[in-house]
Amino acid sequence: MEALLQFKHVDAGYGRVKILSDLNFEVYPGEVFGVIGPNGCGKTTMFNALLGHIIPTKGEIIFNGVDITKRSPNERCRMGIGRTYQIPRPFVSMTVFENVLVSAVYGGKHSEHAARPIALNALRLTGLYDKRETVAGTLTLLDLKRLEIARALGSEPTLLLLDEVAAGLTEAEVHEVMDLVAQLRSGGQTIIWIEHVIETMVKSTNRLMCMCTGTNLVTGEPLEIMNSQQVQEVYLGAEEDDDE
């Protein structure tokens, strides 16, 4: 199977500060690809490079067979890359439906008439259809996370980027997010998911990449990766140190 996304020897950072260093990985159609790593390892920078917010100084990013290394964020969105944010960013005074409609119109480049059924379908998928007329600023944290996903789905992405959508949720709410991701995966959605909640990475991903100092430390079957001594030392050990 041909990869949907490829990072090939990518270096990237901010000014003179290099964060990503010879980063290589591939994501295949229909899989949930998990990304873990200690704080500062380059996970967010990887997303920023993929989204076009920073341009790599070396290497290539290939999406759906096209070199997008120097494409603008707008172009990448309309080519089929959508994302969520760890801290939800809704238009708080607009309704849930209006939030997703904006995404379908401007992210998906549809007319408002054509965008309406797309937005409504995204709300059905994320369990927000019954709250479509609710003002976004009044939602619970779980529903704000759902809205982040619905807004990303509004642009009809081929590749969906999830940025710590389980952060701050209760255990029961985390399981609801896992159920939603499973539903999206069963519908054929390709997902890259950055997360610190270990259960989500073990149970909800097809493959798992652990990053360290801006590069791909190891990639493989989720449970095998989490149980490896290398990952235990670099990731779980670092997480324990952060708590001290």
N, C-alpha and C positions, 0 to 999 in steps of 0.2 A: 504493500500500500504506500502511495506517495504521501509524504508529509504535507500537512496544511501550512505549517509554520516551521521555519528553520532560522536559528541564530548560528551564523558561521564566523567564528573567531572574532567576536565583537568586543571592542574596547569602547568605553563611554564613561562620561563623568560630567563634572561641572567646573568649567574653567580649566585650571591646571590640575585639578584633583581627579584622578582616575579612579572610578568605582568598579566598573566592569572590566575584567581582564581575560581576554581570550575565551569569552563565554560561548559555548556550543551546546545546543540542544535542539530537539525536534518534537513537534506535537502533531499527532495524527487525527484525521477526521473522526468525530464521534467519541473521543476520549475525554475524560476529566484528568487533567495533568496537574498534580499538586506541586507546590513549591514551598519549601521550608528553609529555614536557616536562621542563625542568630541575628539580632538587631545589628544593622550596619553592614550586612553581607552583600547588599546590592539588589534585593528583591524589588523594591520600589523603583530603583533606577532601571532595572530590566523592563518593568512596565512602561516607564517614561520613554525609554528607547523604542520600545515596540509601538507606542502610541504617537511618536514623533515629537514629543516635548523636548527631547534632546537628540542630537544627531551623533551617531558613533564616529569616533576618530579612526577606527579601523574595523574591517569586517563587513558583513552583509546580513540583512534581515530579509528573508524571502517569505512572502505570504501568498498562498494560492498560486505559486509559480511565478510571481512577480517580485522583482527587487523593489522593496519599499523603503530602503535605507534612508533616502533623502526626501521621501514624500511628506507632505504637510499632514498635520493631525486631521484636518477636514477630509482630505483625500482618503486617509486610512479608515476613517469612520464610514465613509460611503462605499469603501471597498469591502466592508464587512467586519470591522473590529469595533466591539462595544465594551464598555467598562463600567464597573461600580466604584464607589469610593468608600474607604473604611469609615469615614465620618459622613453620613448621608448629607446630600446637598440638594434637597428639593426646593422648588419655588414655594415657599411656605404659605403664601397667601392664595395660591391656586389650588384647585381641587386635584385629587389623585388622578382623575382622568385627564385633566388639562396638562398635568406634568408629563404624562406619558405621550400625549398628543404632540406636545412640543418636540419630543424626541423623534417621533415618527415623521413629523413634517421636516424638521431641520437636519436631523441625523440621517433619516432615511430618504430625504429629498422627495417627499410625496406632497401632493396637494392635500389640503385639509380634509376634503371629501374622501380621498383614497386612504388617508392616514387613520381615520376614525376606526374602521374595523381592525386595523393592525394594533392600535392602542388597546381596544377592548379585548382582543385576544391575549395581549400581554398581561392584562389585568386578570383574566380568567386563569392563565397559567400560574400566576403568582398568588392566587387566592385573594385578590383585592377587588374583584368585580363588584361585590356588594358594597364596597366602600368608595366607589368611583366618584361620588359627589361629596365626599368628605374633604374638608380643607386639609392639605398636607401637613400644615404646622400643628395639627391636633393629634397626629398619629402616635401610637406607641413606638418604642424603638424597634420591635420586631417588624411592625408594619412599615416603618421607614426603611428597614433593610429590604423588605419585599419590594417597596417602591423603587429603591435603587436598582434592583434587578429588573423590574418592569420597565423602567426608563431605558435601561440598556437594551432590553429586548425590543423596545419600540423602534430602534434603528435597524432591526432585523439582522443582527450580526451573524456571520458565519463562525466567528470566534468571540466568545464571551469571556471577559476578564473579571474575576471576582477578587476583590481586595478586602480580606478579613471581614467577610459578611457575618461571621459568627461572633465577632468580638463584642463583648459587653452583654451577651445574651445569657439567659438561664440555661441550664442543661436541657430542659424540655423544649425551649425555643431553638436551641442548637439542633435538636433532632428534627424540628420542623423545617429548618433550613436544609438539613441533609436530605429530607424527603423531597423538597423542592428541587434540589440539584439532581437527585435520582430521576425525578420526573423529566427534567430538561434533558438529561443524558439519554433516557429512553426514547425521547423524541428526536434524537440525533444531533443535539447541540454539542459543539466542541467547546470545552471550558479549560481555562487556566485559572487555578485557584490558589492564591497566597493565603495561608492561614497559620495561626499559632495554636489553635485548638486541635490537639493531636488526634482525637477520635475522628474528626472530620477527614483528616488526611489519610488515616488508615482504612476507614470504612467507605469513603465516598469517592476515592480516586482510583484510576486504572494504573497510573504510574506516578512516581514521586521523585522529584529532584531536590537534593539538598545543596544549597549554595553556601559557599564560604569564600570570603575575600574576593567577591565579584566574579567567581567562576563556578562551574558545575563540578562540585565535589564528587557526587555519585548520583546515578539515576537508576531506578528499577522498580520492582514490585514493592508496594507500600510497606507491608509488614517486614519484609526483608531489609528495606532501607532503614526503618525505624529501629530494628534490632541490631544493626551493624555497629561494631565497636567504633568505627570511624565517625559515624553520625552521633553516636552517644557522646563521644568526647567533644566534638565540635559544636553540636547543636544543643543537646540536652544539658551537657555540662555548662555551656555558656548561659543557658536560661537560668540554671540554678545560681550561677554567679551574679546575674542581674538582680536577683531577689535579695541578695545579701546587703 
